[in-house]
Amino acid sequence: MQLLVFLLVYPFLWLISILPHRLFYTFSDFVFFFVYHVFGYRRKVVQKNLHLVFPEKEEAEIKTIEKEFYKHMCDMFLEMVKTMNLSKEQVRKKYKVLNVEVIKKIEKERSVLIVCSHYANWEWNVSINNYVNAKGYAVYQKIGNRYFDDFIKKVRARWNTTLITQQQTVKTVVRDKRDGTIGIFGMVSDQSPQAHRAQYWADFMGIKVPIFNGAETMARKLDLAVVFLKVSKVKRGYYQAEFIPITESGRNTEENYITDTFLRLTEKQIRENPAHYLWTHKRWKHRDKQPAHFAKTS
């Protein structure tokens, strides 16, 4: 069944990926109309999230952000499909890295953990490995269909990126250290952990929520450098990335420093242009479930 689904869906995705720029985004407008106006995909979730984190904004402004978000979301997910037929030269034009020298300087000394949020086009973030010398890894969620999973791995390999699961990350860092290999590890770090498993609670967009701090735990334990990847949407189909150093030595940071810095940088990014954040996720769903022992110390 998995193979049948792959064989049926793949040709359609391939056709989308080869559409010229103008026709590609015309198709995205078509998708937006159905996702937003016809099906109303997760509109209640998006509206609730926006009202929750922007209580000071007027309803008209919230509505504008909501609509612009859905347009961007359709673009971004179709751009993931576009990846199938993007060469290194093409992605360099669509995704520019402003200060790659930050990474090149650090990678001479130690492995680097690059943290980012679900903002702009995080799928194309893996293309930064075309700019660096170290071995590139992207931490990802394994796809249920193994044929699509294998295909995605092959596509990323064209951009000098090896996909690894969260469970494989620490073992990979340890192995590379043992072999004297410098690695660049990319991780999206603004997920919402299960409330009962959360090890840390903090304010995110002014609301106390459980925080995923796996990136910090790994950086401090394995003494990785940590860099925040700020991505901005310049115009439709074009992005630029900037590296913001958090620490050159995870082991020498105070507890929660890496996580708190990541949160503040992510908040700043969201407030600059809210429409480019992924509002369909229920990021604040556990805000009323903070255990008493966390409340006393936070």
C-alpha positions as protocol buffer text, in pm:
chain_id: "A"
residue {
  index: 1
  type: MET
  ca { x: 0 y: 0 z: 0 }
}
residue {
  index: 2
  type: GLN
  ca { x: 283 y: 244 z: 86 }
}
residue {
  index: 3
  type: LEU
  ca { x: 444 y: 183 z: -253 }
}
residue {
  index: 4
  type: LEU
  ca { x: 111 y: 232 z: -432 }
}
residue {
  index: 5
  type: VAL
  ca { x: 55 y: 567 z: -256 }
}
residue {
  index: 6
  type: PHE
  ca { x: 407 y: 676 z: -348 }
}
residue {
  index: 7
  type: LEU
  ca { x: 363 y: 578 z: -714 }
}
residue {
  index: 8
  type: LEU
  ca { x: 29 y: 762 z: -735 }
}
residue {
  index: 9
  type: VAL
  ca { x: 137 y: 1082 z: -557 }
}
residue {
  index: 10
  type: TYR
  ca { x: 493 y: 1121 z: -682 }
}
residue {
  index: 11
  type: PRO
  ca { x: 411 y: 1214 z: -1046 }
}
residue {
  index: 12
  type: PHE
  ca { x: 175 y: 1489 z: -927 }
}
residue {
  index: 13
  type: LEU
  ca { x: 439 y: 1632 z: -693 }
}
residue {
  index: 14
  type: TRP
  ca { x: 701 y: 1614 z: -967 }
}
residue {
  index: 15
  type: LEU
  ca { x: 479 y: 1811 z: -1206 }
}
residue {
  index: 16
  type: ILE
  ca { x: 431 y: 2082 z: -941 }
}
residue {
  index: 17
  type: SER
  ca { x: 805 y: 2098 z: -879 }
}
residue {
  index: 18
  type: ILE
  ca { x: 890 y: 2176 z: -1242 }
}
residue {
  index: 19
  type: LEU
  ca { x: 637 y: 2457 z: -1285 }
}
residue {
  index: 20
  type: PRO
  ca { x: 800 y: 2791 z: -1381 }
}
residue {
  index: 21
  type: HIS
  ca { x: 807 y: 3058 z: -1109 }
}
residue {
  index: 22
  type: ARG
  ca { x: 497 y: 3255 z: -1208 }
}
residue {
  index: 23
  type: LEU
  ca { x: 281 y: 2948 z: -1274 }
}
residue {
  index: 24
  type: PHE
  ca { x: 407 y: 2782 z: -956 }
}
residue {
  index: 25
  type: TYR
  ca { x: 285 y: 3069 z: -736 }
}
residue {
  index: 26
  type: THR
  ca { x: -38 y: 3102 z: -932 }
}
residue {
  index: 27
  type: PHE
  ca { x: -102 y: 2741 z: -837 }
}
residue {
  index: 28
  type: SER
  ca { x: -19 y: 2834 z: -474 }
}
residue {
  index: 29
  type: ASP
  ca { x: -287 y: 3107 z: -490 }
}
residue {
  index: 30
  type: PHE
  ca { x: -530 y: 2844 z: -611 }
}
residue {
  index: 31
  type: VAL
  ca { x: -438 y: 2616 z: -319 }
}
residue {
  index: 32
  type: PHE
  ca { x: -473 y: 2908 z: -77 }
}
residue {
  index: 33
  type: PHE
  ca { x: -830 y: 2973 z: -192 }
}
residue {
  index: 34
  type: PHE
  ca { x: -936 y: 2618 z: -106 }
}
residue {
  index: 35
  type: VAL
  ca { x: -729 y: 2583 z: 213 }
}
residue {
  index: 36
  type: TYR
  ca { x: -845 y: 2916 z: 357 }
}
residue {
  index: 37
  type: HIS
  ca { x: -1187 y: 2995 z: 209 }
}
residue {
  index: 38
  type: VAL
  ca { x: -1332 y: 2652 z: 128 }
}
residue {
  index: 39
  type: PHE
  ca { x: -1190 y: 2409 z: 385 }
}
residue {
  index: 40
  type: GLY
  ca { x: -1089 y: 2660 z: 653 }
}
residue {
  index: 41
  type: TYR
  ca { x: -796 y: 2440 z: 756 }
}
residue {
  index: 42
  type: ARG
  ca { x: -733 y: 2494 z: 1129 }
}
residue {
  index: 43
  type: ARG
  ca { x: -862 y: 2851 z: 1114 }
}
residue {
  index: 44
  type: LYS
  ca { x: -999 y: 2831 z: 1469 }
}
residue {
  index: 45
  type: VAL
  ca { x: -657 y: 2721 z: 1597 }
}
residue {
  index: 46
  type: VAL
  ca { x: -482 y: 3003 z: 1411 }
}
residue {
  index: 47
  type: GLN
  ca { x: -730 y: 3266 z: 1530 }
}
residue {
  index: 48
  type: LYS
  ca { x: -706 y: 3145 z: 1890 }
}
residue {
  index: 49
  type: ASN
  ca { x: -326 y: 3152 z: 1881 }
}
residue {
  index: 50
  type: LEU
  ca { x: -313 y: 3502 z: 1733 }
}
residue {
  index: 51
  type: HIS
  ca { x: -562 y: 3646 z: 1982 }
}
residue {
  index: 52
  type: LEU
  ca { x: -373 y: 3476 z: 2265 }
}
residue {
  index: 53
  type: VAL
  ca { x: -26 y: 3614 z: 2186 }
}
residue {
  index: 54
  type: PHE
  ca { x: -136 y: 3951 z: 2045 }
}
residue {
  index: 55
  type: PRO
  ca { x: -408 y: 4072 z: 2284 }
}
residue {
  index: 56
  type: GLU
  ca { x: -315 y: 4433 z: 2206 }
}
residue {
  index: 57
  type: LYS
  ca { x: -390 y: 4407 z: 1834 }
}
residue {
  index: 58
  type: GLU
  ca { x: -718 y: 4516 z: 1677 }
}
residue {
  index: 59
  type: GLU
  ca { x: -939 y: 4252 z: 1512 }
}
residue {
  index: 60
  type: ALA
  ca { x: -868 y: 4393 z: 1165 }
}
residue {
  index: 61
  type: GLU
  ca { x: -493 y: 4352 z: 1215 }
}
residue {
  index: 62
  type: ILE
  ca { x: -537 y: 3997 z: 1345 }
}
residue {
  index: 63
  type: LYS
  ca { x: -742 y: 3918 z: 1036 }
}
residue {
  index: 64
  type: THR
  ca { x: -472 y: 4057 z: 809 }
}
residue {
  index: 65
  type: ILE
  ca { x: -201 y: 3849 z: 979 }
}
residue {
  index: 66
  type: GLU
  ca { x: -421 y: 3539 z: 958 }
}
residue {
  index: 67
  type: LYS
  ca { x: -481 y: 3577 z: 585 }
}
residue {
  index: 68
  type: GLU
  ca { x: -117 y: 3656 z: 507 }
}
residue {
  index: 69
  type: PHE
  ca { x: -11 y: 3356 z: 713 }
}
residue {
  index: 70
  type: TYR
  ca { x: -224 y: 3118 z: 507 }
}
residue {
  index: 71
  type: LYS
  ca { x: -84 y: 3261 z: 183 }
}
residue {
  index: 72
  type: HIS
  ca { x: 267 y: 3212 z: 314 }
}
residue {
  index: 73
  type: MET
  ca { x: 192 y: 2862 z: 446 }
}
residue {
  index: 74
  type: CYS
  ca { x: 70 y: 2748 z: 104 }
}
residue {
  index: 75
  type: ASP
  ca { x: 379 y: 2896 z: -61 }
}
residue {
  index: 76
  type: MET
  ca { x: 609 y: 2734 z: 191 }
}
residue {
  index: 77
  type: PHE
  ca { x: 465 y: 2383 z: 171 }
}
residue {
  index: 78
  type: LEU
  ca { x: 467 y: 2393 z: -208 }
}
residue {
  index: 79
  type: GLU
  ca { x: 827 y: 2517 z: -193 }
}
residue {
  index: 80
  type: MET
  ca { x: 904 y: 2196 z: -7 }
}
residue {
  index: 81
  type: VAL
  ca { x: 778 y: 2015 z: -317 }
}
residue {
  index: 82
  type: LYS
  ca { x: 984 y: 2249 z: -536 }
}
residue {
  index: 83
  type: THR
  ca { x: 1291 y: 2115 z: -358 }
}
residue {
  index: 84
  type: MET
  ca { x: 1264 y: 1799 z: -568 }
}
residue {
  index: 85
  type: ASN
  ca { x: 1400 y: 1981 z: -872 }
}
residue {
  index: 86
  type: LEU
  ca { x: 1606 y: 2266 z: -726 }
}
residue {
  index: 87
  type: SER
  ca { x: 1975 y: 2260 z: -808 }
}
residue {
  index: 88
  type: LYS
  ca { x: 2242 y: 2406 z: -580 }
}
residue {
  index: 89
  type: GLU
  ca { x: 2271 y: 2707 z: -813 }
}
residue {
  index: 90
  type: GLN
  ca { x: 1894 y: 2769 z: -807 }
}
residue {
  index: 91
  type: VAL
  ca { x: 1862 y: 2746 z: -430 }
}
residue {
  index: 92
  type: ARG
  ca { x: 2155 y: 2985 z: -385 }
}
residue {
  index: 93
  type: LYS
  ca { x: 1951 y: 3247 z: -571 }
}
residue {
  index: 94
  type: LYS
  ca { x: 1634 y: 3178 z: -372 }
}
residue {
  index: 95
  type: TYR
  ca { x: 1797 y: 3132 z: -29 }
}
residue {
  index: 96
  type: LYS
  ca { x: 2091 y: 3361 z: 44 }
}
residue {
  index: 97
  type: VAL
  ca { x: 2314 y: 3327 z: 350 }
}
residue {
  index: 98
  type: LEU
  ca { x: 2432 y: 3669 z: 467 }
}
residue {
  index: 99
  type: ASN
  ca { x: 2712 y: 3583 z: 710 }
}
residue {
  index: 100
  type: VAL
  ca { x: 2829 y: 3227 z: 656 }
}
residue {
  index: 101
  type: GLU
  ca { x: 3168 y: 3333 z: 793 }
}
residue {
  index: 102
  type: VAL
  ca { x: 3019 y: 3295 z: 1145 }
}
residue {
  index: 103
  type: ILE
  ca { x: 2983 y: 2921 z: 1091 }
}
residue {
  index: 104
  type: LYS
  ca { x: 3310 y: 2882 z: 902 }
}
residue {
  index: 105
  type: LYS
  ca { x: 3499 y: 3037 z: 1192 }
}
residue {
  index: 106
  type: ILE
  ca { x: 3340 y: 2812 z: 1455 }
}
residue {
  index: 107
  type: GLU
  ca { x: 3361 y: 2491 z: 1252 }
}
residue {
  index: 108
  type: LYS
  ca { x: 3740 y: 2513 z: 1260 }
}
residue {
  index: 109
  type: GLU
  ca { x: 3725 y: 2437 z: 1632 }
}
residue {
  index: 110
  type: ARG
  ca { x: 3418 y: 2226 z: 1707 }
}
residue {
  index: 111
  type: SER
  ca { x: 3084 y: 2095 z: 1588 }
}
residue {
  index: 112
  type: VAL
  ca { x: 2796 y: 2342 z: 1567 }
}
residue {
  index: 113
  type: LEU
  ca { x: 2431 y: 2305 z: 1662 }
}
residue {
  index: 114
  type: ILE
  ca { x: 2213 y: 2537 z: 1455 }
}
residue {
  index: 115
  type: VAL
  ca { x: 1873 y: 2601 z: 1612 }
}
residue {
  index: 116
  type: CYS
  ca { x: 1578 y: 2759 z: 1437 }
}
residue {
  index: 117
  type: SER
  ca { x: 1200 y: 2787 z: 1464 }
}
residue {
  index: 118
  type: HIS
  ca { x: 905 y: 2705 z: 1240 }
}
residue {
  index: 119
  type: TYR
  ca { x: 946 y: 3037 z: 1065 }
}
residue {
  index: 120
  type: ALA
  ca { x: 972 y: 3144 z: 698 }
}
residue {
  index: 121
  type: ASN
  ca { x: 1096 y: 2839 z: 503 }
}
residue {
  index: 122
  type: TRP
  ca { x: 1274 y: 2604 z: 742 }
}
residue {
  index: 123
  type: GLU
  ca { x: 1280 y: 2332 z: 475 }
}
residue {
  index: 124
  type: TRP
  ca { x: 1536 y: 2522 z: 270 }
}
residue {
  index: 125
  type: ASN
  ca { x: 1753 y: 2580 z: 577 }
}
residue {
  index: 126
  type: VAL
  ca { x: 1936 y: 2257 z: 493 }
}
residue {
  index: 127
  type: SER
  ca { x: 2083 y: 2431 z: 187 }
}
residue {
  index: 128
  type: ILE
  ca { x: 2330 y: 2613 z: 416 }
}
residue {
  index: 129
  type: ASN
  ca { x: 2538 y: 2298 z: 399 }
}
residue {
  index: 130
  type: ASN
  ca { x: 2630 y: 2404 z: 46 }
}
residue {
  index: 131
  type: TYR
  ca { x: 2823 y: 2694 z: 202 }
}
residue {
  index: 132
  type: VAL
  ca { x: 3025 y: 2514 z: 471 }
}
residue {
  index: 133
  type: ASN
  ca { x: 3300 y: 2254 z: 487 }
}
residue {
  index: 134
  type: ALA
  ca { x: 3178 y: 2049 z: 783 }
}
residue {
  index: 135
  type: LYS
  ca { x: 2952 y: 1748 z: 742 }
}
residue {
  index: 136
  type: GLY
  ca { x: 2586 y: 1857 z: 751 }
}
residue {
  index: 137
  type: TYR
  ca { x: 2303 y: 1689 z: 939 }
}
residue {
  index: 138
  type: ALA
  ca { x: 1937 y: 1783 z: 976 }
}
residue {
  index: 139
  type: VAL
  ca { x: 1732 y: 1643 z: 1263 }
}
residue {
  index: 140
  type: TYR
  ca { x: 1393 y: 1542 z: 1123 }
}
residue {
  index: 141
  type: GLN
  ca { x: 1075 y: 1351 z: 1198 }
}
residue {
  index: 142
  type: LYS
  ca { x: 1076 y: 1023 z: 1011 }
}
residue {
  index: 143
  type: ILE
  ca { x: 800 y: 994 z: 749 }
}
residue {
  index: 144
  type: GLY
  ca { x: 558 y: 706 z: 795 }
}
residue {
  index: 145
  type: ASN
  ca { x: 574 y: 605 z: 427 }
}
residue {
  index: 146
  type: ARG
  ca { x: 921 y: 454 z: 388 }
}
residue {
  index: 147
  type: TYR
  ca { x: 931 y: 523 z: 14 }
}
residue {
  index: 148
  type: PHE
  ca { x: 875 y: 894 z: 66 }
}
residue {
  index: 149
  type: ASP
  ca { x: 1120 y: 883 z: 358 }
}
residue {
  index: 150
  type: ASP
  ca { x: 1392 y: 731 z: 138 }
}
residue {
  index: 151
  type: PHE
  ca { x: 1315 y: 981 z: -137 }
}
residue {
  index: 152
  type: ILE
  ca { x: 1345 y: 1280 z: 96 }
}
residue {
  index: 153
  type: LYS
  ca { x: 1681 y: 1152 z: 218 }
}
residue {
  index: 154
  type: LYS
  ca { x: 1807 y: 1129 z: -140 }
}
residue {
  index: 155
  type: VAL
  ca { x: 1688 y: 1482 z: -219 }
}
residue {
  index: 156
  type: ARG
  ca { x: 1863 y: 1624 z: 90 }
}
residue {
  index: 157
  type: ALA
  ca { x: 2180 y: 1437 z: 2 }
}
residue {
  index: 158
  type: ARG
  ca { x: 2203 y: 1659 z: -310 }
}
residue {
  index: 159
  type: TRP
  ca { x: 2241 y: 1952 z: -70 }
}
residue {
  index: 160
  type: ASN
  ca { x: 2517 y: 1780 z: 131 }
}
residue {
  index: 161
  type: THR
  ca { x: 2275 y: 1700 z: 412 }
}
residue {
  index: 162
  type: THR
  ca { x: 2223 y: 1374 z: 597 }
}
residue {
  index: 163
  type: LEU
  ca { x: 1889 y: 1336 z: 772 }
}
residue {
  index: 164
  type: ILE
  ca { x: 1894 y: 1186 z: 1122 }
}
residue {
  index: 165
  type: THR
  ca { x: 1621 y: 1137 z: 1378 }
}
residue {
  index: 166
  type: GLN
  ca { x: 1627 y: 1299 z: 1719 }
}
residue {
  index: 167
  type: GLN
  ca { x: 1712 y: 961 z: 1871 }
}
residue {
  index: 168
  type: GLN
  ca { x: 2017 y: 930 z: 1644 }
}
residue {
  index: 169
  type: THR
  ca { x: 2154 y: 1279 z: 1708 }
}
residue {
  index: 170
  type: VAL
  ca { x: 2358 y: 1226 z: 2026 }
}
residue {
  index: 171
  type: LYS
  ca { x: 2508 y: 900 z: 1893 }
}
residue {
  index: 172
  type: THR
  ca { x: 2605 y: 1078 z: 1572 }
}
residue {
  index: 173
  type: VAL
  ca { x: 2775 y: 1366 z: 1756 }
}
residue {
  index: 174
  type: VAL
  ca { x: 2964 y: 1123 z: 1981 }
}
residue {
  index: 175
  type: ARG
  ca { x: 3073 y: 913 z: 1683 }
}
residue {
  index: 176
  type: ASP
  ca { x: 3194 y: 1217 z: 1489 }
}
residue {
  index: 177
  type: LYS
  ca { x: 3387 y: 1344 z: 1791 }
}
residue {
  index: 178
  type: ARG
  ca { x: 3553 y: 1008 z: 1829 }
}
residue {
  index: 179
  type: ASP
  ca { x: 3647 y: 1008 z: 1461 }
}
residue {
  index: 180
  type: GLY
  ca { x: 3767 y: 1368 z: 1469 }
}
residue {
  index: 181
  type: THR
  ca { x: 3487 y: 1484 z: 1235 }
}
residue {
  index: 182
  type: ILE
  ca { x: 3336 y: 1832 z: 1260 }
}
residue {
  index: 183
  type: GLY
  ca { x: 2960 y: 1836 z: 1206 }
}
residue {
  index: 184
  type: ILE
  ca { x: 2688 y: 2096 z: 1152 }
}
residue {
  index: 185
  type: PHE
  ca { x: 2361 y: 1985 z: 1314 }
}
residue {
  index: 186
  type: GLY
  ca { x: 2038 y: 2166 z: 1228 }
}
residue {
  index: 187
  type: MET
  ca { x: 1739 y: 2140 z: 1461 }
}
residue {
  index: 188
  type: VAL
  ca { x: 1395 y: 2305 z: 1473 }
}
residue {
  index: 189
  type: SER
  ca { x: 1359 y: 2372 z: 1846 }
}
residue {
  index: 190
  type: ASP
  ca { x: 1025 y: 2541 z: 1910 }
}
residue {
  index: 191
  type: GLN
  ca { x: 815 y: 2224 z: 1937 }
}
residue {
  index: 192
  type: SER
  ca { x: 574 y: 2177 z: 2224 }
}
residue {
  index: 193
  type: PRO
  ca { x: 667 y: 1882 z: 2449 }
}
residue {
  index: 194
  type: GLN
  ca { x: 407 y: 1686 z: 2639 }
}
residue {
  index: 195
  type: ALA
  ca { x: 329 y: 1873 z: 2960 }
}
residue {
  index: 196
  type: HIS
  ca { x: 403 y: 1579 z: 3192 }
}
residue {
  index: 197
  type: ARG
  ca { x: 741 y: 1519 z: 3028 }
}
residue {
  index: 198
  type: ALA
  ca { x: 859 y: 1881 z: 3019 }
}
residue {
  index: 199
  type: GLN
  ca { x: 1178 y: 1957 z: 3208 }
}
residue {
  index: 200
  type: TYR
  ca { x: 1147 y: 2332 z: 3176 }
}
residue {
  index: 201
  type: TRP
  ca { x: 867 y: 2592 z: 3166 }
}
residue {
  index: 202
  type: ALA
  ca { x: 920 y: 2950 z: 3049 }
}
residue {
  index: 203
  type: ASP
  ca { x: 747 y: 3248 z: 2890 }
}
residue {
  index: 204
  type: PHE
  ca { x: 706 y: 3224 z: 2515 }
}
residue {
  index: 205
  type: MET
  ca { x: 533 y: 3523 z: 2357 }
}
residue {
  index: 206
  type: GLY
  ca { x: 432 y: 3628 z: 2709 }
}
residue {
  index: 207
  type: ILE
  ca { x: 269 y: 3295 z: 2802 }
}
residue {
  index: 208
  type: LYS
  ca { x: 410 y: 3031 z: 3034 }
}
residue {
  index: 209
  type: VAL
  ca { x: 442 y: 2700 z: 2846 }
}
residue {
  index: 210
  type: PRO
  ca { x: 649 y: 2380 z: 2859 }
}
residue {
  index: 211
  type: ILE
  ca { x: 970 y: 2420 z: 2662 }
}
residue {
  index: 212
  type: PHE
  ca { x: 1160 y: 2163 z: 2461 }
}
residue {
  index: 213
  type: ASN
  ca { x: 1519 y: 2193 z: 2585 }
}
residue {
  index: 214
  type: GLY
  ca { x: 1678 y: 1895 z: 2412 }
}
residue {
  index: 215
  type: ALA
  ca { x: 1905 y: 2121 z: 2208 }
}
residue {
  index: 216
  type: GLU
  ca { x: 2050 y: 2282 z: 2520 }
}
residue {
  index: 217
  type: THR
  ca { x: 2089 y: 1948 z: 2697 }
}
residue {
  index: 218
  type: MET
  ca { x: 2287 y: 1811 z: 2405 }
}
residue {
  index: 219
  type: ALA
  ca { x: 2495 y: 2128 z: 2360 }
}
residue {
  index: 220
  type: ARG
  ca { x: 2597 y: 2140 z: 2728 }
}
residue {
  index: 221
  type: LYS
  ca { x: 2665 y: 1767 z: 2753 }
}
residue {
  index: 222
  type: LEU
  ca { x: 2871 y: 1744 z: 2433 }
}
residue {
  index: 223
  type: ASP
  ca { x: 3014 y: 2098 z: 2443 }
}
residue {
  index: 224
  type: LEU
  ca { x: 2876 y: 2211 z: 2110 }
}
residue {
  index: 225
  type: ALA
  ca { x: 2873 y: 2565 z: 1977 }
}
residue {
  index: 226
  type: VAL
  ca { x: 2516 y: 2693 z: 1933 }
}
residue {
  index: 227
  type: VAL
  ca { x: 2400 y: 2935 z: 1666 }
}
residue {
  index: 228
  type: PHE
  ca { x: 2051 y: 3071 z: 1601 }
}
residue {
  index: 229
  type: LEU
  ca { x: 1940 y: 3077 z: 1239 }
}
residue {
  index: 230
  type: LYS
  ca { x: 1725 y: 3378 z: 1162 }
}
residue {
  index: 231
  type: VAL
  ca { x: 1547 y: 3347 z: 828 }
}
residue {
  index: 232
  type: SER
  ca { x: 1355 y: 3631 z: 664 }
}
residue {
  index: 233
  type: LYS
  ca { x: 1124 y: 3622 z: 363 }
}
residue {
  index: 234
  type: VAL
  ca { x: 1252 y: 3891 z: 126 }
}
residue {
  index: 235
  type: LYS
  ca { x: 977 y: 3844 z: -130 }
}
residue {
  index: 236
  type: ARG
  ca { x: 769 y: 3561 z: -264 }
}
residue {
  index: 237
  type: GLY
  ca { x: 997 y: 3261 z: -321 }
}
residue {
  index: 238
  type: TYR
  ca { x: 1310 y: 3432 z: -188 }
}
residue {
  index: 239
  type: TYR
  ca { x: 1465 y: 3417 z: 158 }
}
residue {
  index: 240
  type: GLN
  ca { x: 1777 y: 3528 z: 339 }
}
residue {
  index: 241
  type: ALA
  ca { x: 1941 y: 3374 z: 643 }
}
residue {
  index: 242
  type: GLU
  ca { x: 2153 y: 3526 z: 917 }
}
residue {
  index: 243
  type: PHE
  ca { x: 2353 y: 3341 z: 1183 }
}
residue {
  index: 244
  type: ILE
  ca { x: 2333 y: 3478 z: 1538 }
}
residue {
  index: 245
  type: PRO
  ca { x: 2583 y: 3314 z: 1776 }
}
residue {
  index: 246
  type: ILE
  ca { x: 2444 y: 3202 z: 2112 }
}
residue {
  index: 247
  type: THR
  ca { x: 2757 y: 3039 z: 2253 }
}
residue {
  index: 248
  type: GLU
  ca { x: 3084 y: 2894 z: 2128 }
}
residue {
  index: 249
  type: SER
  ca { x: 3091 y: 2645 z: 2416 }
}
residue {
  index: 250
  type: GLY
  ca { x: 2772 y: 2485 z: 2542 }
}
residue {
  index: 251
  type: ARG
  ca { x: 2952 y: 2338 z: 2842 }
}
residue {
  index: 252
  type: ASN
  ca { x: 3041 y: 2684 z: 2970 }
}
residue {
  index: 253
  type: THR
  ca { x: 2688 y: 2824 z: 2976 }
}
residue {
  index: 254
  type: GLU
  ca { x: 2453 y: 2854 z: 3271 }
}
residue {
  index: 255
  type: GLU
  ca { x: 2150 y: 2630 z: 3287 }
}
residue {
  index: 256
  type: ASN
  ca { x: 1866 y: 2748 z: 3057 }
}
residue {
  index: 257
  type: TYR
  ca { x: 2080 y: 3022 z: 2899 }
}
residue {
  index: 258
  type: ILE
  ca { x: 2077 y: 2858 z: 2555 }
}
residue {
  index: 259
  type: THR
  ca { x: 1704 y: 2783 z: 2570 }
}
residue {
  index: 260
  type: ASP
  ca { x: 1608 y: 3130 z: 2697 }
}
residue {
  index: 261
  type: THR
  ca { x: 1823 y: 3301 z: 2435 }
}
residue {
  index: 262
  type: PHE
  ca { x: 1664 y: 3090 z: 2162 }
}
residue {
  index: 263
  type: LEU
  ca { x: 1317 y: 3184 z: 2286 }
}
residue {
  index: 264
  type: ARG
  ca { x: 1393 y: 3557 z: 2290 }
}
residue {
  index: 265
  type: LEU
  ca { x: 1540 y: 3547 z: 1939 }
}
residue {
  index: 266
  type: THR
  ca { x: 1241 y: 3351 z: 1813 }
}
residue {
  index: 267
  type: GLU
  ca { x: 999 y: 3598 z: 1974 }
}
residue {
  index: 268
  type: LYS
  ca { x: 1181 y: 3890 z: 1812 }
}
residue {
  index: 269
  type: GLN
  ca { x: 1161 y: 3718 z: 1476 }
}
residue {
  index: 270
  type: ILE
  ca { x: 787 y: 3653 z: 1512 }
}
residue {
  index: 271
  type: ARG
  ca { x: 707 y: 4009 z: 1620 }
}
residue {
  index: 272
  type: GLU
  ca { x: 895 y: 4152 z: 1321 }
}
residue {
  index: 273
  type: ASN
  ca { x: 660 y: 3971 z: 1084 }
}
residue {
  index: 274
  type: PRO
  ca { x: 399 y: 3746 z: 1254 }
}
residue {
  index: 275
  type: ALA
  ca { x: 257 y: 3610 z: 926 }
}
residue {
  index: 276
  type: HIS
  ca { x: 561 y: 3393 z: 862 }
}
residue {
  index: 277
  type: TYR
  ca { x: 535 y: 3181 z: 1179 }
}
residue {
  index: 278
  type: LEU
  ca { x: 355 y: 2845 z: 1177 }
}
residue {
  index: 279
  type: TRP
  ca { x: 34 y: 2934 z: 1363 }
}
residue {
  index: 280
  type: THR
  ca { x: -150 y: 2609 z: 1285 }
}
residue {
  index: 281
  type: HIS
  ca { x: 34 y: 2427 z: 1565 }
}
residue {
  index: 282
  type: LYS
  ca { x: -124 y: 2425 z: 1912 }
}
residue {
  index: 283
  type: ARG
  ca { x: 194 y: 2568 z: 2063 }
}
residue {
  index: 284
  type: TRP
  ca { x: 20 y: 2710 z: 2373 }
}
residue {
  index: 285
  type: LYS
  ca { x: -217 y: 2420 z: 2444 }
}
residue {
  index: 286
  type: HIS
  ca { x: -50 y: 2332 z: 2780 }
}
residue {
  index: 287
  type: ARG
  ca { x: -39 y: 2687 z: 2919 }
}
residue {
  index: 288
  type: ASP
  ca { x: -270 y: 2602 z: 3214 }
}
residue {
  index: 289
  type: LYS
  ca { x: -101 y: 2275 z: 3308 }
}
residue {
  index: 290
  type: GLN
  ca { x: 220 y: 2388 z: 3476 }
}
residue {
  index: 291
  type: PRO
  ca { x: 301 y: 2156 z: 3773 }
}
residue {
  index: 292
  type: ALA
  ca { x: 325 y: 2320 z: 4113 }
}
residue {
  index: 293
  type: HIS
  ca { x: 695 y: 2246 z: 4159 }
}
residue {
  index: 294
  type: PHE
  ca { x: 776 y: 2437 z: 3838 }
}
residue {
  index: 295
  type: ALA
  ca { x: 560 y: 2729 z: 3940 }
}
residue {
  index: 296
  type: LYS
  ca { x: 756 y: 2772 z: 4264 }
}
residue {
  index: 297
  type: THR
  ca { x: 1089 y: 2799 z: 4086 }
}
residue {
  index: 298
  type: SER
  ca { x: 995 y: 2991 z: 3772 }
}
